[in-house]
Amino acid sequence: MSEPASERPQDRKAQILAVAADLFAQRGFHGVSIAELGAACGFSGPAIYRHFRSKDAVLAAMLVGISEELLTVGRERVAAAGSPADALEALIGWHTDFALDHPALIVVQDRDWSALSHEARERVRRTQRAYVEVWVEQLRAHLPESTPEGARAAVHATFGLLNSTPHSTFLDRDAMRALLTEMAGRALVGQAAALPRA
């Protein structure tokens, strides 16, 4: 089956990435062929090459894309917030929604990271570090006596909690969101006394 000519390239690329995320999460990056990915999208495997030069490029676009989306929206949420406390609440809400809506991407990020090219890994690392620093800046603005290292450790630990969605979602979405945001807020801000101080 050939790819419909009327399909917008951006829509088709988004479809390929969404289907690939589910397949890679289920079977691993190396366990999915281009032919299988094309079939799952409803067209022949070679049609993938109209949008991505290789399966590696699909993985790179997926993981670079999610890192850039987290950073861009995170910055937007901070810019719209009225205070560091509001910014942290907005960041927690954003990351929670992302984690609940895209558990397959979290699985792929954790398991197939090593399959990325060196260039793609470096782009993801740079973007993720910038995203962490968005959180760290707001946490230290809210808790000015905290050290950069302590704030960074707290942020990474909070990510671990929020990124548990592939394994921890036993409630409906609204209840799970409420649980995760409450737990993340308590972990990040509620335990301020445990943070190392400058």
The 8 nearest C-alpha neighbors of each residue, nearest first, counted from 0:
[[1, 42, 43, 2, 41, 38, 3, 44],
 [2, 0, 42, 43, 3, 46, 41, 4],
 [1, 3, 42, 4, 46, 0, 43, 41],
 [4, 2, 5, 6, 1, 42, 0, 7],
 [5, 3, 6, 2, 7, 1, 8, 11],
 [4, 6, 3, 7, 2, 8, 11, 10],
 [7, 5, 4, 3, 8, 11, 10, 2],
 [6, 8, 10, 9, 11, 5, 4, 12],
 [9, 7, 11, 10, 12, 6, 50, 13],
 [10, 8, 12, 11, 7, 13, 6, 14],
 [11, 9, 13, 7, 8, 12, 14, 6],
 [10, 12, 14, 8, 13, 9, 7, 15],
 [13, 11, 9, 15, 14, 10, 8, 16],
 [12, 14, 10, 16, 11, 15, 9, 17],
 [15, 13, 11, 17, 12, 16, 18, 10],
 [14, 16, 12, 18, 13, 17, 19, 11],
 [17, 15, 19, 13, 14, 18, 20, 61],
 [18, 16, 14, 20, 19, 15, 13, 21],
 [17, 19, 15, 21, 20, 16, 14, 22],
 [18, 20, 16, 22, 21, 17, 23, 15],
 [21, 19, 17, 23, 18, 22, 103, 104],
 [20, 22, 24, 18, 19, 23, 103, 25],
 [21, 23, 19, 25, 24, 20, 26, 18],
 [24, 22, 27, 28, 20, 26, 25, 21],
 [25, 23, 21, 103, 107, 22, 106, 27],
 [24, 26, 22, 23, 27, 21, 103, 20],
 [27, 25, 23, 30, 24, 22, 31, 28],
 [28, 26, 23, 30, 29, 24, 25, 31],
 [27, 29, 23, 30, 31, 111, 26, 114],
 [28, 30, 27, 31, 32, 26, 23, 114],
 [29, 31, 27, 26, 28, 32, 23, 22],
 [32, 30, 29, 28, 35, 26, 23, 33],
 [33, 31, 35, 34, 36, 30, 29, 54],
 [32, 34, 36, 44, 35, 37, 54, 31],
 [35, 33, 44, 37, 32, 36, 38, 43],
 [36, 34, 38, 32, 37, 33, 39, 31],
 [37, 35, 33, 39, 34, 38, 32, 40],
 [36, 38, 44, 40, 43, 34, 42, 39],
 [37, 39, 41, 35, 40, 42, 36, 43],
 [38, 40, 36, 37, 41, 35, 18, 42],
 [41, 39, 37, 38, 42, 36, 15, 18],
 [42, 40, 38, 39, 37, 43, 0, 2],
 [41, 43, 0, 37, 1, 38, 2, 40],
 [44, 42, 37, 0, 46, 45, 1, 38],
 [43, 45, 34, 37, 33, 46, 47, 38],
 [44, 46, 47, 48, 43, 34, 37, 33],
 [47, 45, 48, 44, 49, 43, 2, 42],
 [48, 46, 45, 49, 50, 44, 51, 37],
 [49, 47, 51, 52, 50, 46, 45, 53],
 [48, 50, 47, 46, 51, 52, 45, 8],
 [49, 51, 48, 47, 12, 52, 8, 46],
 [52, 50, 48, 53, 56, 47, 49, 57],
 [51, 53, 48, 56, 50, 54, 49, 47],
 [54, 52, 56, 55, 51, 48, 57, 47],
 [53, 55, 57, 56, 33, 58, 52, 51],
 [56, 54, 58, 53, 57, 59, 115, 116],
 [55, 57, 59, 53, 54, 58, 51, 60],
 [58, 56, 54, 60, 55, 59, 51, 61],
 [59, 57, 61, 55, 56, 60, 62, 54],
 [60, 58, 56, 61, 62, 57, 63, 119],
 [61, 59, 57, 63, 58, 64, 62, 56],
 [60, 62, 58, 64, 59, 63, 57, 16],
 [61, 63, 64, 65, 59, 60, 58, 66],
 [64, 62, 66, 123, 60, 65, 61, 59],
 [65, 63, 61, 67, 62, 66, 60, 68],
 [64, 66, 68, 62, 67, 63, 69, 61],
 [67, 65, 69, 63, 64, 68, 127, 126],
 [66, 68, 70, 64, 65, 69, 71, 63],
 [69, 67, 65, 71, 70, 66, 72, 64],
 [68, 70, 66, 67, 72, 71, 73, 65],
 [71, 69, 130, 73, 67, 68, 72, 74],
 [72, 70, 68, 74, 73, 69, 67, 75],
 [71, 73, 75, 74, 69, 70, 68, 76],
 [74, 72, 70, 76, 75, 71, 69, 90],
 [75, 73, 77, 71, 72, 76, 70, 78],
 [74, 76, 72, 78, 73, 77, 79, 71],
 [77, 75, 73, 79, 74, 78, 89, 72],
 [76, 78, 86, 74, 80, 79, 75, 73],
 [79, 77, 75, 76, 80, 74, 86, 81],
 [78, 80, 76, 77, 75, 81, 86, 74],
 [81, 79, 86, 77, 85, 78, 82, 76],
 [80, 82, 85, 79, 83, 86, 78, 84],
 [81, 83, 85, 84, 80, 86, 141, 77],
 [84, 82, 86, 137, 141, 85, 140, 87],
 [85, 83, 87, 82, 86, 141, 88, 137],
 [86, 84, 88, 82, 83, 87, 80, 81],
 [85, 87, 77, 83, 89, 80, 84, 88],
 [88, 86, 90, 84, 89, 85, 91, 83],
 [87, 89, 85, 91, 86, 90, 92, 84],
 [90, 88, 86, 92, 87, 91, 76, 93],
 [91, 89, 87, 93, 92, 88, 73, 86],
 [90, 92, 88, 94, 89, 93, 95, 87],
 [93, 91, 89, 95, 90, 94, 96, 88],
 [94, 92, 90, 96, 95, 91, 89, 97],
 [93, 95, 97, 91, 96, 92, 98, 90],
 [96, 94, 98, 92, 97, 93, 161, 91],
 [97, 95, 99, 93, 94, 98, 100, 92],
 [96, 98, 94, 100, 95, 99, 101, 93],
 [97, 99, 95, 101, 96, 100, 102, 162],
 [100, 98, 96, 97, 101, 164, 102, 95],
 [99, 101, 97, 98, 96, 102, 95, 103],
 [102, 100, 98, 103, 104, 99, 97, 105],
 [103, 101, 165, 105, 104, 98, 164, 99],
 [104, 102, 106, 24, 105, 101, 21, 20],
 [105, 103, 107, 106, 102, 101, 20, 108],
 [104, 106, 108, 102, 103, 107, 109, 162],
 [105, 107, 103, 109, 104, 108, 24, 110],
 [108, 106, 104, 110, 111, 24, 109, 105],
 [109, 107, 105, 112, 106, 110, 111, 104],
 [110, 108, 106, 107, 112, 111, 105, 104],
 [109, 111, 107, 108, 112, 106, 27, 113],
 [112, 110, 107, 114, 113, 108, 109, 28],
 [111, 113, 108, 114, 115, 110, 109, 107],
 [112, 114, 111, 115, 110, 116, 120, 109],
 [115, 113, 111, 112, 116, 28, 55, 58],
 [116, 114, 113, 112, 120, 119, 59, 117],
 [115, 117, 119, 118, 120, 114, 55, 59],
 [118, 116, 120, 119, 121, 115, 122, 113],
 [117, 119, 121, 116, 120, 122, 115, 123],
 [118, 120, 122, 116, 121, 117, 59, 115],
 [121, 119, 123, 117, 122, 118, 115, 124],
 [120, 122, 124, 118, 119, 123, 125, 117],
 [123, 121, 119, 125, 124, 120, 126, 118],
 [122, 124, 120, 126, 63, 121, 125, 127],
 [125, 123, 121, 127, 122, 126, 128, 120],
 [126, 124, 128, 122, 123, 127, 121, 129],
 [125, 127, 129, 123, 128, 124, 66, 122],
 [126, 128, 130, 124, 129, 125, 123, 66],
 [129, 127, 131, 125, 130, 126, 124, 132],
 [128, 130, 132, 126, 127, 131, 125, 133],
 [131, 129, 127, 70, 133, 128, 132, 126],
 [130, 132, 128, 134, 133, 129, 127, 135],
 [131, 133, 135, 129, 134, 130, 136, 128],
 [134, 132, 130, 136, 131, 135, 129, 137],
 [135, 133, 132, 131, 137, 136, 138, 154],
 [136, 134, 132, 138, 137, 133, 150, 151],
 [137, 135, 139, 133, 134, 138, 132, 140],
 [136, 138, 140, 83, 134, 139, 135, 141],
 [137, 139, 135, 141, 140, 136, 142, 134],
 [138, 140, 142, 143, 141, 136, 137, 145],
 [139, 141, 137, 143, 138, 142, 83, 136],
 [140, 142, 138, 139, 83, 143, 84, 137],
 [143, 141, 139, 140, 144, 145, 138, 191],
 [144, 142, 139, 140, 145, 141, 138, 146],
 [143, 145, 196, 197, 142, 146, 139, 195],
 [144, 146, 196, 143, 142, 195, 197, 139],
 [145, 147, 149, 197, 196, 148, 195, 150],
 [148, 146, 150, 149, 151, 145, 135, 139],
 [147, 149, 151, 146, 150, 152, 195, 145],
 [148, 150, 146, 152, 195, 151, 147, 194],
 [151, 149, 153, 147, 152, 148, 135, 146],
 [150, 152, 148, 154, 153, 149, 135, 147],
 [151, 153, 149, 155, 150, 154, 148, 156],
 [154, 152, 150, 156, 151, 155, 187, 157],
 [153, 155, 157, 151, 156, 152, 150, 158],
 [154, 156, 158, 152, 157, 153, 151, 159],
 [155, 157, 159, 153, 158, 154, 152, 160],
 [158, 156, 154, 160, 159, 155, 183, 153],
 [159, 157, 155, 161, 160, 156, 162, 154],
 [158, 160, 156, 162, 157, 161, 163, 155],
 [159, 161, 157, 158, 163, 162, 156, 183],
 [160, 162, 158, 163, 159, 95, 157, 179],
 [161, 163, 159, 164, 160, 158, 98, 105],
 [162, 164, 161, 160, 166, 165, 167, 159],
 [163, 165, 167, 166, 168, 162, 102, 99],
 [166, 164, 102, 163, 167, 168, 106, 103],
 [167, 165, 164, 163, 168, 169, 102, 162],
 [168, 166, 164, 163, 169, 165, 170, 175],
 [169, 167, 164, 170, 166, 175, 165, 171],
 [168, 170, 167, 171, 175, 166, 172, 164],
 [171, 169, 175, 168, 174, 172, 173, 167],
 [170, 172, 174, 173, 175, 169, 168, 176],
 [171, 173, 175, 174, 176, 170, 99, 168],
 [174, 172, 176, 175, 171, 177, 170, 178],
 [173, 175, 177, 176, 171, 172, 170, 178],
 [176, 174, 178, 172, 170, 177, 173, 171],
 [175, 177, 173, 179, 178, 174, 172, 180],
 [176, 178, 174, 180, 175, 179, 181, 173],
 [179, 177, 175, 181, 176, 180, 182, 174],
 [178, 180, 182, 176, 181, 177, 183, 175],
 [181, 179, 183, 177, 182, 178, 184, 176],
 [182, 180, 184, 178, 179, 183, 177, 185],
 [181, 183, 179, 185, 184, 180, 186, 178],
 [184, 182, 186, 180, 185, 181, 179, 157],
 [185, 183, 181, 187, 186, 182, 188, 180],
 [184, 186, 189, 182, 183, 188, 187, 181],
 [187, 185, 183, 184, 189, 190, 188, 182],
 [186, 188, 184, 185, 183, 153, 189, 157],
 [189, 187, 191, 185, 190, 184, 186, 138],
 [188, 190, 185, 191, 186, 187, 184, 192],
 [189, 191, 192, 188, 193, 186, 185, 187],
 [192, 190, 193, 188, 194, 189, 187, 142],
 [191, 193, 190, 194, 195, 189, 196, 188],
 [192, 194, 191, 190, 195, 196, 149, 189],
 [193, 195, 191, 192, 149, 145, 196, 150],
 [196, 194, 149, 145, 146, 193, 197, 192],
 [197, 195, 145, 144, 146, 194, 149, 143],
 [196, 146, 144, 145, 195, 147, 143, 149]]
